Amino acid sequence: MVRYIFPKYEIELDIPEEVYFPEEDTFFILNSIEILEDYRFLLEIGGGSGIISIVLANRNPKLRCLITDISLSSAKAISKNSRLNHLENQIDVVCMDKMQALKQLCPDIIVWNPPYLPSDEETELFSMEDKKMLIGGKKGYEEVYELFKYLKQNSIKTSFYTLFSSLAWSKDELHEMKDKGFSVQIIDEINMFFEKLYLVKSELSDTDA
């Protein structure tokens, strides 16, 4: 395990090889997301190293965070990194599936840097761990849409921030999401080599909550 220093965010992280290392998509979220003063409880799905919640908790002392990850290695790394940055009183971590967490909670905000690449012949050669971290389904966004469906079915009113890739998703999808009862907006977008990433914020419309 190697310790990494992130001077811009004033944090340090111990990141094992098998845990997702913060990349440009992670920093894109951190540089674009807005945490309102009245937000008190954040749920992060698939926290990896924990960097997103750790930075947001460090910026917002009144914010409590629960980070979930289905990987035990990630859950252990998150727990260690929250202590390393003296945020153990603000951050809890649970090794569980995203849906299990939502069944018991009603967070003010959900943040998820999801697997967003579509599966194809090339990705079939990826390791099982890489597939879990990078592949979001045949189209690339099925896992995120599954969460949208769950939020609506259970009338969960929360601000949900997530990423989409132009390799699998287009802005035309916004109309479909609005038709399904969500207020949706693109908060920011960034060009990255062979793709464009979109940070999307959504909330269940009042008429559907």
N, C-alpha and C positions, 0 to 999 in steps of 0.2 A: 504494500500500500504506500502511496506517495502523497505527501501533503502539498497542496497547491495554495498559493496566495492570490487573491483577487483584489488588488489595491483599489480599483474603482469603487468596489462595493464594500470595502473595509472588512472583509471576512477571509477566513482560512477554511479549507476543506480537505479531509482525507478521503480519497476516492479510490476504491479497489478497481482492479482491471475489469471486472465483470459488471461494474455499475456504469450507467450512461454518463459520459463525461460532458459537462456543459459546452455546448457549441453555439453557433451564431443564432440558432432559433431560440435558445434559452435567453441569451442576452437581449434579443429582440423583444421578448415578452417583458423582461425586467425594465427595459428602457421605455416601454410604451404603456404599460398597465397603470391604471389610476386606482388608488385605494382611497375611498371616501372616508371622511372623519368618523362617520357613524357606523362604518364597518367594524364589527367586533369579532366575527368568527369566520375564518377562511378554511375551506377544504381544498387541499391540493391533491389531485389524482396522479398517480405515477410519478412520485417525487424524485426518483433517481438518487442524486447526491443530497437533495434537500435544498439546493441553492436558492430556488425561487422563494420558498417560504422563509428561509433564513434571512434573505435580503429584505423581504417585505416586513418581516417581524422586527428586524433591526431598525427599519425606517419608522415603524409604527408601534410604539411601546404598548399601546392598548389592544393591539390585535392578537387574538389567540388563533393558532393554526393547528389543524390536524392534517397530517400528511399520510396518505395511503400508498402502498406499493405492493404488488403481488409478489415481488422478489424479496426473499428473506435477506439476501446480501444488501439490497438497497435499504431495506428497513433498518438494518444494523448500522449502515453508514450514516443514514439520516440521524439516528439517535446519537451517534458519536459526534457528528458535526454540529448538532444543536448544542451539545454540552461544550464543545470546543469553542463555540462563539457565545457562550454564556446566555443561551436562549432557551434552556431546558424548561423554564417556567412559562414560556409562551408557546412552545411547540411540543406536540405529542405525535407519535408515529405508530401506525398499526399496519401489520402485514395482512392485507385483505383486498378483495376485489372491489372495484369502484361501486358497484351496485349495492353490495352489502353495507358499505358506509352510508350511502344515501338513504337507505331504508330506516336508519336510526337518527338522522341528523337533518337540520334545516339551516344550512350555512348562509351567511350574508353574501358570500362570494365563493365561486368555484373556479379554480385555475387548473388547466390541464394542457400540458405540452404533449399531445398524443402521438402515437405512431400514425403517420399521415401519408406514407408512400403506398402506391398500389402494388399488388402482387403481380409478378410476371415471370417469365422464364429465368431471367437473371436473378431475381430475388429468391427463387426457389433454391438457389445455391447457398443462400445465407445460412449461418448457424441458427439453431433454434432460439438462442438468446437474442441474436440480432433481429430475427423475425419479430419477436415479442416487442422489442424496443422501437422498430422502424416501420413495420408493415401494418397498415390500418384496415386491411381487408382487400378484397378483389378490386374494388374501386378506389380504396385508399381512405375513405372516410366513414365506413360502416360503423366502426366502434363509436365514433363521436355521435353519429345519428342515433345510435342505440340509446345513448345518454339523453339526447333531446327527447326521444320518445318516452323515456322513463320520467323525465321532469314533467312532461305534459300529463301523462297518465296519473301521476300522483300530485298534480297541482302544486309543484314545488316552485315557489317564487324566489328566485335568486339571480344574481348577476353571474353569468357563466362566460369566462374568457377561454378561448381555445384557438388553435392554429389550423389553417388549411393550406395545402400546397397547390400551386397551379398545375402540377403534374397530375392531380386527381380531381380538382375542384375549380369551378369558375364562379364569377360574381353572379351569374344567372341563377345560381342555387339560392341566393338570398330571397328571391321571390317565393320559391317553394317553402323555405323556412318560415317566411311571414304568413303564407297561406296556412301553415300548420299551427299558427297561433303564437308566434314569437315576434317580439320586437328585436330587430337585428341590425347591427351596424358594423362596418369595418373600421376598427380603431386606427390601424396602421398597416402598412404593407412595405415589403422590402425585397429587392432583387438579390438573389443569391445564385450566382453561377448559371445553372441550367433551370432554375425555377424561381417563382415568386411566392413568398409567404404572406399570408393574410392573418392578422390578429383580429378575431371576431368576438364581439361582445353581444350576448343575447339575454333576453329576459322573457319569461312567459307573459304575454299580454294580459292586462287586467280583465278583459272579457273572457279569458280562458283560465285564469287562476282559480 
